[in-house]
Amino acid sequence: MNIFNLLKKRTDQNTIEGPIISKSIFIDDEEPLSGDFSNETQEATLLSYLKEDHKTKGINDGFEYHSAKALTISKQEIKAEFRFLLDKSIESLNTRILDLRMTYAEIKDLSSDLMEKVEASIIANEKSIAELKYQKELSTMDEGWVMKLIYNYEIGFIHGTNTYFEGENFLKSIKYI
């Protein structure tokens, strides 16, 4: 008996017919989620944007672009994104208030304690909307919450630009050695 025949027999015995892995692992047949976000997601998005590290982003952009025009455009983008997130949060709170008013109408005759809680929630949401609208107005005057983001970005951008030019000067000085 030849060694090749032994190997051939073993490989023939080890072959497996049919698919082993399910098609569902590689193909997603489910519909994507809609673009609607819950109220909590909108508020979390605004908070996470306020907590983002704009200084580091500014450092990277300053090193890469190092121009006053790039700085101005990026600051406008930050303000635009901030206002967009404020609008989405306001919309979310308005939806929540509408839901609370519908709940209020349903429980109107059931319990005065529940009615007071719903009223308090409506008032709290209306105050939140007023604050968000105020912050949006302040952002057009270069004031308010957004300015922390702008200042951090600008400080980072200047630092990144300085780092870029220091590196350029260092490379030029080495060139003449």
TORDRENZA-122334 format. One record per residue (C-alpha): residue number from 1; residue in three letters; x, y, z. Coordinates in nm, 3 decimals, decimal comma. Layout:
! TORDRENZA-122334
<site num="NUM" residuo="ALA" c1="X" c2="Y" c3="Z"/>
...
//
This chain:
! TORDRENZA-122334
<site num="1" residuo="MET" c1="0,000" c2="0,000" c3="0,000"/>
<site num="2" residuo="ASN" c1="0,126" c2="0,339" c3="-0,098"/>
<site num="3" residuo="ILE" c1="0,155" c2="0,630" c3="0,153"/>
<site num="4" residuo="PHE" c1="-0,040" c2="0,851" c3="-0,084"/>
<site num="5" residuo="ASN" c1="-0,335" c2="0,613" c3="-0,069"/>
<site num="6" residuo="LEU" c1="-0,334" c2="0,633" c3="0,312"/>
<site num="7" residuo="LEU" c1="-0,336" c2="1,013" c3="0,304"/>
<site num="8" residuo="LYS" c1="-0,607" c2="1,014" c3="0,042"/>
<site num="9" residuo="LYS" c1="-0,828" c2="0,788" c3="0,256"/>
<site num="10" residuo="ARG" c1="-0,785" c2="1,012" c3="0,559"/>
<site num="11" residuo="THR" c1="-0,872" c2="1,329" c3="0,372"/>
<site num="12" residuo="ASP" c1="-1,175" c2="1,158" c3="0,220"/>
<site num="13" residuo="GLN" c1="-1,295" c2="1,057" c3="0,566"/>
<site num="14" residuo="ASN" c1="-1,245" c2="1,408" c3="0,709"/>
<site num="15" residuo="THR" c1="-1,449" c2="1,598" c3="0,452"/>
<site num="16" residuo="ILE" c1="-1,777" c2="1,740" c3="0,573"/>
<site num="17" residuo="GLU" c1="-2,063" c2="1,807" c3="0,341"/>
<site num="18" residuo="GLY" c1="-2,306" c2="2,096" c3="0,370"/>
<site num="19" residuo="PRO" c1="-2,274" c2="2,432" c3="0,537"/>
<site num="20" residuo="ILE" c1="-2,142" c2="2,441" c3="0,892"/>
<site num="21" residuo="ILE" c1="-2,198" c2="2,810" c3="0,965"/>
<site num="22" residuo="SER" c1="-2,537" c2="2,970" c3="0,954"/>
<site num="23" residuo="LYS" c1="-2,602" c2="3,238" c3="0,694"/>
<site num="24" residuo="SER" c1="-2,747" c2="3,465" c3="0,965"/>
<site num="25" residuo="ILE" c1="-2,401" c2="3,522" c3="1,111"/>
<site num="26" residuo="PHE" c1="-2,291" c2="3,710" c3="0,800"/>
<site num="27" residuo="ILE" c1="-2,617" c2="3,856" c3="0,671"/>
<site num="28" residuo="ASP" c1="-2,847" c2="4,084" c3="0,867"/>
<site num="29" residuo="ASP" c1="-3,201" c2="4,049" c3="0,738"/>
<site num="30" residuo="GLU" c1="-3,350" c2="4,286" c3="0,995"/>
<site num="31" residuo="GLU" c1="-3,459" c2="4,637" c3="0,905"/>
<site num="32" residuo="PRO" c1="-3,237" c2="4,916" c3="1,041"/>
<site num="33" residuo="LEU" c1="-3,365" c2="5,120" c3="1,333"/>
<site num="34" residuo="SER" c1="-3,537" c2="5,445" c3="1,247"/>
<site num="35" residuo="GLY" c1="-3,360" c2="5,777" c3="1,298"/>
<site num="36" residuo="ASP" c1="-3,582" c2="5,867" c3="1,592"/>
<site num="37" residuo="PHE" c1="-3,403" c2="5,882" c3="1,922"/>
<site num="38" residuo="SER" c1="-3,559" c2="5,868" c3="2,264"/>
<site num="39" residuo="ASN" c1="-3,569" c2="6,171" c3="2,490"/>
<site num="40" residuo="GLU" c1="-3,295" c2="6,030" c3="2,710"/>
<site num="41" residuo="THR" c1="-3,070" c2="5,973" c3="2,409"/>
<site num="42" residuo="GLN" c1="-3,105" c2="6,336" c3="2,297"/>
<site num="43" residuo="GLU" c1="-3,015" c2="6,467" c3="2,640"/>
<site num="44" residuo="ALA" c1="-2,724" c2="6,224" c3="2,666"/>
<site num="45" residuo="THR" c1="-2,604" c2="6,334" c3="2,322"/>
<site num="46" residuo="LEU" c1="-2,600" c2="6,699" c3="2,427"/>
<site num="47" residuo="LEU" c1="-2,420" c2="6,618" c3="2,752"/>
<site num="48" residuo="SER" c1="-2,165" c2="6,399" c3="2,579"/>
<site num="49" residuo="TYR" c1="-2,098" c2="6,676" c3="2,326"/>
<site num="50" residuo="LEU" c1="-2,041" c2="6,922" c3="2,609"/>
<site num="51" residuo="LYS" c1="-1,797" c2="6,674" c3="2,767"/>
<site num="52" residuo="GLU" c1="-1,601" c2="6,604" c3="2,447"/>
<site num="53" residuo="ASP" c1="-1,231" c2="6,690" c3="2,444"/>
<site num="54" residuo="HIS" c1="-1,232" c2="6,986" c3="2,207"/>
<site num="55" residuo="LYS" c1="-0,884" c2="7,090" c3="2,316"/>
<site num="56" residuo="THR" c1="-0,728" c2="6,773" c3="2,174"/>
<site num="57" residuo="LYS" c1="-0,933" c2="6,811" c3="1,857"/>
<site num="58" residuo="GLY" c1="-0,804" c2="7,169" c3="1,834"/>
<site num="59" residuo="ILE" c1="-0,444" c2="7,054" c3="1,880"/>
<site num="60" residuo="ASN" c1="-0,480" c2="6,801" c3="1,598"/>
<site num="61" residuo="ASP" c1="-0,653" c2="7,050" c3="1,368"/>
<site num="62" residuo="GLY" c1="-0,402" c2="7,326" c3="1,447"/>
<site num="63" residuo="PHE" c1="-0,112" c2="7,096" c3="1,367"/>
<site num="64" residuo="GLU" c1="-0,274" c2="6,982" c3="1,043"/>
<site num="65" residuo="TYR" c1="-0,430" c2="7,304" c3="0,908"/>
<site num="66" residuo="HIS" c1="-0,256" c2="7,591" c3="1,100"/>
<site num="67" residuo="SER" c1="-0,457" c2="7,876" c3="0,944"/>
<site num="68" residuo="ALA" c1="-0,688" c2="8,142" c3="1,083"/>
<site num="69" residuo="LYS" c1="-0,952" c2="8,046" c3="0,828"/>
<site num="70" residuo="ALA" c1="-0,952" c2="7,683" c3="0,948"/>
<site num="71" residuo="LEU" c1="-0,989" c2="7,802" c3="1,308"/>
<site num="72" residuo="THR" c1="-1,284" c2="8,027" c3="1,220"/>
<site num="73" residuo="ILE" c1="-1,462" c2="7,754" c3="1,025"/>
<site num="74" residuo="SER" c1="-1,411" c2="7,497" c3="1,302"/>
<site num="75" residuo="LYS" c1="-1,548" c2="7,737" c3="1,564"/>
<site num="76" residuo="GLN" c1="-1,857" c2="7,792" c3="1,347"/>
<site num="77" residuo="GLU" c1="-1,896" c2="7,414" c3="1,312"/>
<site num="78" residuo="ILE" c1="-1,885" c2="7,373" c3="1,691"/>
<site num="79" residuo="LYS" c1="-2,154" c2="7,638" c3="1,734"/>
<site num="80" residuo="ALA" c1="-2,369" c2="7,484" c3="1,460"/>
<site num="81" residuo="GLU" c1="-2,345" c2="7,136" c3="1,610"/>
<site num="82" residuo="PHE" c1="-2,423" c2="7,276" c3="1,955"/>
<site num="83" residuo="ARG" c1="-2,733" c2="7,456" c3="1,826"/>
<site num="84" residuo="PHE" c1="-2,844" c2="7,146" c3="1,638"/>
<site num="85" residuo="LEU" c1="-2,818" c2="6,936" c3="1,953"/>
<site num="86" residuo="LEU" c1="-3,007" c2="7,203" c3="2,149"/>
<site num="87" residuo="ASP" c1="-3,285" c2="7,194" c3="1,891"/>
<site num="88" residuo="LYS" c1="-3,304" c2="6,816" c3="1,909"/>
<site num="89" residuo="SER" c1="-3,319" c2="6,830" c3="2,290"/>
<site num="90" residuo="ILE" c1="-3,591" c2="7,096" c3="2,280"/>
<site num="91" residuo="GLU" c1="-3,789" c2="6,884" c3="2,035"/>
<site num="92" residuo="SER" c1="-3,746" c2="6,583" c3="2,261"/>
<site num="93" residuo="LEU" c1="-3,865" c2="6,777" c3="2,566"/>
<site num="94" residuo="ASN" c1="-4,166" c2="6,910" c3="2,375"/>
<site num="95" residuo="THR" c1="-4,258" c2="6,552" c3="2,287"/>
<site num="96" residuo="ARG" c1="-4,222" c2="6,456" c3="2,652"/>
<site num="97" residuo="ILE" c1="-4,449" c2="6,745" c3="2,756"/>
<site num="98" residuo="LEU" c1="-4,709" c2="6,636" c3="2,503"/>
<site num="99" residuo="ASP" c1="-4,698" c2="6,283" c3="2,644"/>
<site num="100" residuo="LEU" c1="-4,730" c2="6,417" c3="2,998"/>
<site num="101" residuo="ARG" c1="-5,031" c2="6,628" c3="2,901"/>
<site num="102" residuo="MET" c1="-5,196" c2="6,324" c3="2,748"/>
<site num="103" residuo="THR" c1="-5,124" c2="6,130" c3="3,066"/>
<site num="104" residuo="TYR" c1="-5,265" c2="6,416" c3="3,270"/>
<site num="105" residuo="ALA" c1="-5,588" c2="6,404" c3="3,070"/>
<site num="106" residuo="GLU" c1="-5,614" c2="6,029" c3="3,128"/>
<site num="107" residuo="ILE" c1="-5,558" c2="6,043" c3="3,504"/>
<site num="108" residuo="LYS" c1="-5,749" c2="6,364" c3="3,563"/>
<site num="109" residuo="ASP" c1="-6,025" c2="6,200" c3="3,764"/>
<site num="110" residuo="LEU" c1="-5,816" c2="5,927" c3="3,927"/>
<site num="111" residuo="SER" c1="-5,574" c2="6,085" c3="4,170"/>
<site num="112" residuo="SER" c1="-5,485" c2="6,437" c3="4,267"/>
<site num="113" residuo="ASP" c1="-5,137" c2="6,320" c3="4,379"/>
<site num="114" residuo="LEU" c1="-5,062" c2="6,179" c3="4,034"/>
<site num="115" residuo="MET" c1="-5,195" c2="6,496" c3="3,872"/>
<site num="116" residuo="GLU" c1="-4,959" c2="6,708" c3="4,085"/>
<site num="117" residuo="LYS" c1="-4,662" c2="6,490" c3="3,989"/>
<site num="118" residuo="VAL" c1="-4,745" c2="6,515" c3="3,620"/>
<site num="119" residuo="GLU" c1="-4,791" c2="6,892" c3="3,650"/>
<site num="120" residuo="ALA" c1="-4,454" c2="6,920" c3="3,825"/>
<site num="121" residuo="SER" c1="-4,290" c2="6,720" c3="3,546"/>
<site num="122" residuo="ILE" c1="-4,446" c2="6,943" c3="3,282"/>
<site num="123" residuo="ILE" c1="-4,322" c2="7,255" c3="3,463"/>
<site num="124" residuo="ALA" c1="-3,971" c2="7,109" c3="3,500"/>
<site num="125" residuo="ASN" c1="-3,957" c2="7,023" c3="3,130"/>
<site num="126" residuo="GLU" c1="-4,082" c2="7,370" c3="3,034"/>
<site num="127" residuo="LYS" c1="-3,804" c2="7,525" c3="3,248"/>
<site num="128" residuo="SER" c1="-3,550" c2="7,301" c3="3,076"/>
<site num="129" residuo="ILE" c1="-3,677" c2="7,413" c3="2,736"/>
<site num="130" residuo="ALA" c1="-3,650" c2="7,778" c3="2,842"/>
<site num="131" residuo="GLU" c1="-3,288" c2="7,722" c3="2,955"/>
<site num="132" residuo="LEU" c1="-3,197" c2="7,545" c3="2,630"/>
<site num="133" residuo="LYS" c1="-3,352" c2="7,827" c3="2,425"/>
<site num="134" residuo="TYR" c1="-3,160" c2="8,079" c3="2,632"/>
<site num="135" residuo="GLN" c1="-2,834" c2="7,890" c3="2,571"/>
<site num="136" residuo="LYS" c1="-2,909" c2="7,885" c3="2,200"/>
<site num="137" residuo="GLU" c1="-2,960" c2="8,260" c3="2,204"/>
<site num="138" residuo="LEU" c1="-2,638" c2="8,311" c3="2,403"/>
<site num="139" residuo="SER" c1="-2,443" c2="8,100" c3="2,156"/>
<site num="140" residuo="THR" c1="-2,522" c2="8,351" c3="1,881"/>
<site num="141" residuo="MET" c1="-2,360" c2="8,622" c3="2,097"/>
<site num="142" residuo="ASP" c1="-2,049" c2="8,413" c3="2,175"/>
<site num="143" residuo="GLU" c1="-2,161" c2="8,344" c3="2,530"/>
<site num="144" residuo="GLY" c1="-2,307" c2="8,056" c3="2,727"/>
<site num="145" residuo="TRP" c1="-2,222" c2="7,688" c3="2,751"/>
<site num="146" residuo="VAL" c1="-2,082" c2="7,665" c3="2,399"/>
<site num="147" residuo="MET" c1="-1,799" c2="7,907" c3="2,476"/>
<site num="148" residuo="LYS" c1="-1,622" c2="7,654" c3="2,697"/>
<site num="149" residuo="LEU" c1="-1,602" c2="7,429" c3="2,392"/>
<site num="150" residuo="ILE" c1="-1,488" c2="7,715" c3="2,169"/>
<site num="151" residuo="TYR" c1="-1,221" c2="7,833" c3="2,413"/>
<site num="152" residuo="ASN" c1="-1,083" c2="7,483" c3="2,465"/>
<site num="153" residuo="TYR" c1="-1,077" c2="7,422" c3="2,091"/>
<site num="154" residuo="GLU" c1="-0,906" c2="7,756" c3="2,025"/>
<site num="155" residuo="ILE" c1="-0,641" c2="7,695" c3="2,294"/>
<site num="156" residuo="GLY" c1="-0,574" c2="7,353" c3="2,143"/>
<site num="157" residuo="PHE" c1="-0,563" c2="7,491" c3="1,790"/>
<site num="158" residuo="ILE" c1="-0,307" c2="7,755" c3="1,886"/>
<site num="159" residuo="HIS" c1="-0,099" c2="7,493" c3="2,066"/>
<site num="160" residuo="GLY" c1="-0,115" c2="7,261" c3="1,762"/>
<site num="161" residuo="THR" c1="-0,018" c2="7,543" c3="1,529"/>
<site num="162" residuo="ASN" c1="0,278" c2="7,640" c3="1,751"/>
<site num="163" residuo="THR" c1="0,390" c2="7,278" c3="1,765"/>
<site num="164" residuo="TYR" c1="0,376" c2="7,256" c3="1,387"/>
<site num="165" residuo="PHE" c1="0,586" c2="7,569" c3="1,334"/>
<site num="166" residuo="GLU" c1="0,835" c2="7,471" c3="1,605"/>
<site num="167" residuo="GLY" c1="0,880" c2="7,140" c3="1,425"/>
<site num="168" residuo="GLU" c1="0,927" c2="7,318" c3="1,093"/>
<site num="169" residuo="ASN" c1="1,189" c2="7,550" c3="1,243"/>
<site num="170" residuo="PHE" c1="1,367" c2="7,254" c3="1,400"/>
<site num="171" residuo="LEU" c1="1,378" c2="7,070" c3="1,067"/>
<site num="172" residuo="LYS" c1="1,512" c2="7,380" c3="0,893"/>
<site num="173" residuo="SER" c1="1,785" c2="7,420" c3="1,155"/>
<site num="174" residuo="ILE" c1="1,890" c2="7,056" c3="1,112"/>
<site num="175" residuo="LYS" c1="1,902" c2="7,102" c3="0,736"/>
<site num="176" residuo="TYR" c1="2,192" c2="7,345" c3="0,766"/>
<site num="177" residuo="ILE" c1="2,398" c2="7,133" c3="1,001"/>
//
